[in-house]
């Protein structure tokens, strides 16, 4: 579709963004969603959006203390504010905090576009079966992304325990403090290579900070960046290019991506 062509057939849905985890990630979401809509529709189109940005320091403290119920309540209140602001659907601008997505979905009246469902559909479009998963330690080890991908028919591999500790350190001890180390980048590429040797056809990068350490062109297998995929899915949903993704409820009940 030409960038100069106005192809809008109907009103654009209002995107509800729950952000602030971190604000840098929220800014990336906002940019990617708007770029995608402009690319798809042309002209000066941009989607109506409602953004509630939480205090990242509060979320980080709750994560570190394991206070997930409190974190879920905080984000639920943010999501309810976004709903009251007129959003048609919700986007959590984060990977890790999808751990509390069920608590949010139980309280809001609008659908939540889950990051793992967006990634799952993109992976199925690539016709891959075995994938590696990189992210924070919680993202790699807990079920909220890994099991949701598996419920969509994917065989998900994660790095070994020592590697998971290294990756977590790259995120929280280095990149989040502005340090992008060539040694860490080289080590992360080695981990991707090992996942590929273990059978991964694509590696899912479920953390924005890790993007700074990875070069898609030199990775052993193709990479799928969940933030980009999630934002693009939100844009496509807003303009009516795709239906709402259905939840992968269990390993025996496969989602229709």
N, C-alpha and C positions, 0 to 999 in steps of 0.2 A: 504494500500500500504506500502510495506516495506521501512524503512528509508534508506536501502542500495541499493534500486532498482532505476535505472535511467529510469523514465517513460516518459521523455519529448518526445512528438510527433512532436513538431515544435519549432520555436523560441519563446522565452519569450518576451512578450511586455515590453516596457519601461514605468515604473511607474513615473508619474510626481507628486512630492510632494510640495505643498505650505505650509510651516511650519513657526515656530517661535512664535506660539500663544498657548502655550509657547514652548520654545525649549525642555523642558522636555517631553511634549506631542509628539513633532516631533520625539524624540528619541524612544519613545514607538512605534509609528507607524513604524519606520524603523526596529526596532527589530521584531515586530510581523509579518510584511510582509515577512521579510527574513526567519523567523522561519517557517512560513506557507509554503512557497515555498520549503524549504528544506524538510519539513515533507511530502509534497505531491509528490515531484519529487525524493527525495533521493540524494545521492552523494554529490557533492559540489555546487549544484545549488543555485543561488541567482538571483533575478531579476535585470536587468539594471534599474537604478533609476536616476532621476534628481531632486535635492532638491534646492528650493529657500527659505531661511529662513529670514523672515522679522524681524524688530525690534519690539518686543512685547510691548515696552513702547509706541511706536507711535500708535499701534493698541488700546491699553488700553485707551490712551488719547482720541482717536477719539470715542471709545465706550462711554466713560463717558460724552463726550460733545454732544453725539447724532449725530455726523458727519458721518452718515452711507454712504452717497454718496462718501465722501473723502476716507473712509475706503475701499469701494468697488473699487475705482480707484486704490488705493495702491495695493490691492490684485490682481486686474486685470493685472497691470503691472508685478507683480510677476508671475502670471500664463502665461502671454505672454512670459516671459523669459524662463519659464520651457518648453513651447511649442517649442520655438526656439532651446532649448537644445536637442530636439529629443524625448520628451515624447509622448507616444501614447494615454494616457488619464490622467486626473487630479484627484488628491485627495487633498482636503483641510483638513489639519491636525488639526481640530478644530470642535467643535459643534456650538458655538455661531456665528462664522463668516460665517456660511452657510446662515445667513440672507442676505448676499450680493451675493449669488451664481448666481442668475439670471443675475446680472450685468456682472459677469465673463463669464457666458455661452454665453452672447450676443456678446462677443468680441473675444473669442478664437475659434480656428478651430478644437479642439479636444474635445471629450466628457468629462464631469465631472461626476465622480461617487459620487452621493449625499449620505450623511450619513444617511438621513432618508429613502432613498430607500433601502439601505443595511439593515437597521434595520427592515424595513417593510417586506422584504423577509424572514428574519430570524424569525420574529414573526409569519408570515403565515406558515412557516415550523413547528412551534410549535403548530399550530392550535389554537391560542388564538384569541379572539375577543376584549376583554376589557383590556386595559393596563393603567398603571399609568406612568407619566412622571416627572422625576426629572432633574434639571439642574440649570443653572444660571436663574435669574429672567427673562431675555430676552428670553431664550430658552423655559421656561415654559409658558410665557404669549404671545409671538409673534407667528405668524402663520407658520414660515419657517420650523419648524420640526413638530409641532403639527398637522397643517392642511395637511401637506404632508402625515403623517401617516394616518390621517382620510380619505384622498383621496384613500388610498389603502384598505379601508374597515374596519379600526380599530376604536373602540370607545375609545377615549383618555381622561383620567381623570388627572387633575392636583391638587396639594395640595391647601388648602385654602390660602387666601391672607397672613395671619400672618405666616403661615408655609412657604410660598414662600420667605418671607423676612428673616426668620431664615436660610433657606437653602442657600440663596444668601450670607448671612453673614458667614456661615460655609466655603464657597468657598473662598471669597475675603478677609475676615478679619482673617481667621484662617489658613486653609490648605495651601493657597498660600504663607503664611508667615512661613510655617514649623510647624504649631501647629495642632496636631491631638488630639483632646480632647475626652476622654471617654464619657463625658456628651453629647457632640455634636453627637457622634456616637450613643449613646443610644436614643437621641431624633430623629435622622434620621431614626433609625429602627422603632420608634413609628409611624413616618409619613408613612413609608412603610406599616406598619400594618393597619393604618387607610385607606390607599388606597386599600388594600386588602379587608377590611371590606366593602368598597364602591363598590366592584365588580371586581377590577383589578386582572387579572389572572397572569400577569407578570408586573414588574415595569421596565421601561426603564431608565437607568442611563446615561444621556446625558451630563456627565461632568467627566473628569478624576480625579479631586480632590475629588469628592464624593466617588470614589472607595476606597480611603484611610479610609473612615468612615464606610464603609459597609462590612459586612461579609455575603457572599452568603449563607453559611451554616446555619446561624441563622435568615435570613430574612423570613418574613411571607409568601412570594411568591417568585418564581424564579425571578432573576434579568437578564436583558439583558444590557450589557455594550456596548454602541454605538461605542466607540473608537476601542475596540477589534473586534466587528462585521464589522466595516468599513474596518479596516486593513485586515482582513481575506478575505473580499469580493474583495479588491484590489488585493491580492495575487492570488485568484482564477481566477480573470479576466485576470491577467497577463499571467497565464499559459494556458489560454483557457479552464478552467474547467467550466466557466459559461459565458453566453452572457452578453452584456452590459445591465444594468438595465434600464428599461424605466421609464420616468418621470411620477409621479402621477399628472396629470395636473389639475384635479378638483375633487370635491367630487362625481361627477356623472360619471367620467371617470376613472375607476379603473385601476391601473398599473398591468401589468403581471409580478409578481416578479419571 
